[in-house]
């Protein structure tokens, strides 16, 4: 493996608009072997994690992105005068949680989980591309099914939906917050 391959992969991650998957890297570098790419990527991640740079390469939405190391988060936000994430309303977060944990799910199922109408929240989440329509349920009326998107994963810093906290972890977090 050459340092040049690491540099090329670094450039690909830097220029990519979305999290860059290993499959996309392989497409861009057809002459490089799969094991060689994965080793170069592993070394590159390690170099950034242990180096003096203020940035790192992190897994996100099944791919890789550059992100600021946590210790630089406050000054970066202060300089840019922006919040880390656009705030979602409590209703939108509840709706998003219902979708994330029960997907694919219909609007009626979301309403049953939340005990309120979620039409407005669904529109907001669709507009923000945090959820998408994933087809229709084989049931009377063939209602739309909703599921989370890769943007949802990136928004919450998750690599996959499996990274969501379990019910037990959520309960502990809530107890710590109230304690």
N, C-alpha and C positions, 0 to 999 in steps of 0.2 A: 504494500500500500504506500502511496506517496502522499507527501504533505499537500501536493497539488490537488488531490482528490478531496481532502478536507477543506481546502480553500474553495473549491468549486461548490461543494455542498453548502458551505457557509454562505456563499453568494446566492445560491438558490433559495435558501431559507430567508435570507435578507430581502430578496426581491419579491418573494411570493406574497400575494395579497391575502391568501387564506393559509391556515396551517398546512404545512407541506408534508405529505405522507411519503413513506419509503417507496411506495409504488410509483408516485410521481417522480421521485428522484431517479428511480430505475428507468422510467420512460425518457427522462432528460439525458441520462448517461447510459445508453445501451451497450457501450463497450466495457463498462465496469461490471464486475461480478457482484452478485447479491451479497455474499459474505464480505467482500471488500467494502461495499457501500455501508453495510451495517457496522462494520468495525470502525470505519472512518467516522461515521455518525456518532458512535459510542465515544470515541476519543475526543471528538469535537465538543460534545456535551460535557465531558469530563474536564476538558481544557477550560471551558467557560465557567464551569461550576467552581473550579479550584484556582482560577486565575484572578488577577487584580481588576478585571473589567467590572464595570457597574451593571453589565447585562449578562444574561444567561440564555441558554436554549432550553425550553421547557416543552413537554408533551402537552398537546391541546387538541381536542376534537379529532383524535386519531392521527395527528401529524405533529409537526414541530414549529415553534415560533420563537422569536426573540422576545424576551421580557426583561424588565428591570429587576435586579435583585431586590428582595424585600427591604433591605436596609436603606435603599435610595427612594423608596416610594413616596415618603412625605415631601422631600424637597422637589421631586419631579412634579408632583401634583401642585405644589405651591408655585413653581415656575410657570407651569402651564395654566394655572388658575382654573382647573377643571376637576370634577369629581372623577374617581376611578371608573365608575359605572353610572350610566343614566339610571336614575331612581325609578323603580316600578312601584305602583300603588300596592297597598296591602291586598286589595282584591285581586290584582293581576298576579301577585306572588302566590296567593292561595290557589288561583286557577292553574298557574304554571306548575305548582307542586302536585296538584291533583293529576295533571297530565303526565308529568315526569314519572310519578310512581305507579300510574295505572295504565299507561299507554299500551296500545292505541285505545282511545276512549272517545265516546260521543259527548255531545253537548248535554244531553239529558243525564248521562252518567256523571258528568262534572257537576251538574246542578244537584244531583242526589248526594254527592260527596260533600259539597259545600253548603247545601240547603238554601241556596240563593241562585238567582239567574246570573249567568256568567257571560252573556252575550257581549257586553261592552269589553270585558277583559279579554275575551277571545279575539275580538277585532284588534285590540291594542297589541296583543302578543303576535298575531299574524302580521300586523304592520311592521313590528320590530323584528320579524323573521326569527323569533324564538321558538315558534311552533309552526307546523305545516299541516295541511290536509293530507292524510295518508290513505285515502280511499273511502269506501263506504262499507258499513257493517251489513252483513247478510241478516237483516231483520226487517220487520215491517217498516215501510217508509224509507228504507235504506239510508239511515242517517250518516252524516259525515263522521269520519274518524280523525282524531287529532293526535299528533305525536311531536316530540321535541326535535329540534334541528341541531346541526353541528354548531350553529351560532350560539345556541343555548349552552352547549358544552364549553365553548370558548368563553362566553360571558361569565360563567361560574367557575372557570379554571379547571374543568373536568376533562379527563382524557376519554372517558366513555361513560355511558349511563350507569355502568356497574360501580362507578366511583361515588354515586350518591350515598349519603349516610343512611345506615339502616334505621329501623324504627327505634331500636335500643340506643343507638348513637344519638339520634334526635332527642330522645327522652333525656339522656344525660346532659346534652347541650342546653336544653330548656331548663333543667334543674339547676345547672350552673349559672345560667342567666338570671334566674329568680332568687338565687342564694346569696 
